[in-house]
Amino acid sequence: MNIYFTDFFDLQEDVLDSYGAFNISLINDLPLFIDPFLIFGSDKKEYQKLHQQILKYLTFLKKKSTHCIEIESKIKSLFTFSEVKQNWLGYSKVGNGGSGLGSKFGRQFSSSLNIVFDDLNCEEITQSSHLEKVGLFEVGIGRDNISDLTTNLIKEFLLNYTEVFALKNIESKYLKKINVEKVYFDYKLERWMPKEFTLPFIFHDYVLLSPKDLLTKDSNWINRKDLDGNFDTICRSISNGQLRYEISNYFTEQLPKPVNQKKSTKKEISWAAHLTINKYPIIINYYVKWKEDNVIDAKNVAQENVKEVHDFFVKNIQFSSTTLNKIGFYDIPPTTSYNESMKRVLFLKEAIENMDLYRLFYLNDKPIKRESHLQLIYRLTWFASSYDVNREPNNGRGPADYTASKGSKDKTVVEFKLASNSKLKQNLAKQVDIYEKANNTKKSIKVILYFDDKEYKKVVTILKELKLDNKENIILIDAGKKISASNVRI
């Protein structure tokens, strides 16, 4: 059952591990991304060179932005990039495709460049400048944008990194010479240039490996949420008393006047912080300095994050695939989309409740209550199917978890929910009916995962209130550690 890089290219995982690369899935993106702070914070000379390479391009863009960079053609050629989907990292809903960095990002980036990087190459507060600063200043530029931009700017390194491993460890029948576009920037010609590499090749495309010590999950070390959460601490660290007072006073003025002694909401505080940063961008430099002073913590957190993703999405799923294969899961003959979807849901239920597959939903002995985890596992159960399976297809009324189809007349919506979801009742009452209409089908399956008796009782109560307690297409799965006697299909 081929899922991971080592499966498709006939490798032992310890060979890849000793090289320092992450064993990516070639079925679906895994929730990891490259954090540019880990490039800056590394002691490796090759990473330090990459950091300087990023700063060189920022310097070039800043210079260009003072000469009418707002021209759309310039923004497109210098500020926009396609997603480097070949590294199979990120948050794509299905496969490895993403939106990349389009014109909207390009305009935001170019318009804020001279403000955000006003002290580029002449820093007095921080040790260096950082690409992530643009995400602190511009609302809407998040971790995906920063990671995509970083990956594009170090693309040549990643290609060389992959090629060296491939030529030494992978059979030639799996390799192909590829002329890759936009590999390095020629400062004389002022354009991105192509270059040829010999790379692992599958599914009509090449594959890129990424070093584990550049990866993290959830958030960059330098990120807007962290700045908002520590905004008061950062402002109080400013040594200039007059500036500190002005910032505090301006921030307070941006908050709405209290009504009935109610405190400001997190959203209101975050917006007031955004306005204050716009007025006093020097705050960003003090925040970045604070993060630079904790570079060791950044490395430790990232290392733990990568281990968690490996344990959950590689180690545990390898175990689950072996288990499912043993019980004939992948031998289910195709019938209709509804029947095959139901059979696979019931197989998954059986394996989770009675064959130790429940451990997929635990990390450090605690349940991981993320619906995206359950959805991804179900996605992996379909990779040997002849059906067209799409994860979270958005057909106009919001995305469903999956549709399974074989032609336009045979389609089934499969929706996953956790019992702990605060909007479970609302979703059960309305959501799947909407998805059915949007996907032009009347067939659907609702799967609900619970971890304990309290959650189970909550679900049963909701189903009775909605008069759904006798529906065969609503499946409850017990992911608790102790298998309950109430293996129920309602």
C-alpha angles and dihedrals in degrees: 000000000000114000109132136052092257091052095053096043097041098244137144110245093229089062090058092041093053089053088056098242127133117245098238126199114244091199099062139356115271119223098257132106141179114267112206090207089068088057090052094044097049123106091213113112092218090057092047087053089053091052091053089047090056092048090049091057091046089052090051092049092048091053091049093047090065089061105062096287087164088087103117095228091055092048090051095050099041109023105035127075139175117241112265091232094170092083090065093220128127141051105302113155093222131012116337105301123124140171097251124199108315136176094289091058091043093055093046092048096047095045094053100038099096093046099044095042098035091134097042110155092001101067117164101172103035130046092236143346120268133211091222092069090085089063090054093053103037118060109222097034103107143165094291092055094047092046093047091049093047092048091052093048093051095036094118091055092051091048092051090044091054095042094053091052094043096051091050102040113020126076114251092240088070094050133083137181109245130187100217120203126229097012102145137006121245106209093194094054091032093223141105113259134209127235136187124244138170105234144165107275130201139141090023092299142079124255128228126208122213128206112246092225091066095051135092138154139229099012142015113248086246106048141149097241090055091048091051092048092051098033095118093047092050093048092050089054091064107111096206104090096199092050091046090054093047092051093048092048094048092048091052091050091056093057116092116256110267115257119203089350091294116158121237116268123243089252092053092047091048092051092047088051090050092052091046092051089051089054096041108025089172086083088074091059092053090049092049090049089054090052093046089055088059099049092133090058089051091057093046094049092047092048091052091047092054091048091052092051091047093048093047105035101029112022097037096040091050086056092047094049091053090049094048092047091054092056093049096254093145093048095068107132116231115254117145127340091248095049094046092045091050093047091053093047090051091047089052090048092051093048093047096046102037109017104052094259087128087084088075087078098052130082122178088355093301127108115253104220102196120128090207089067093055090045094052092050090053089049090056090053090062102051093099093049127108089219124101104247119188124185117220097346109192107215099169104288101066129289124298118208094246144343119202114199146165104193127334095290099053111059134140129190115218115195124189125203137170118229088230091062107120090214096049095117093048092048094049092048098051118357105078093044088056091049091049091055093045091051094042096240138113094203121094142152124208117203120193122189120202133181107198145012093269092058091043092054090048091055094046090051092050093048092051092049090052092043091239097119094107098046114123092204094063109087125189118203121197108216094172118128093239110058109239123222087230099081090162135183109188 
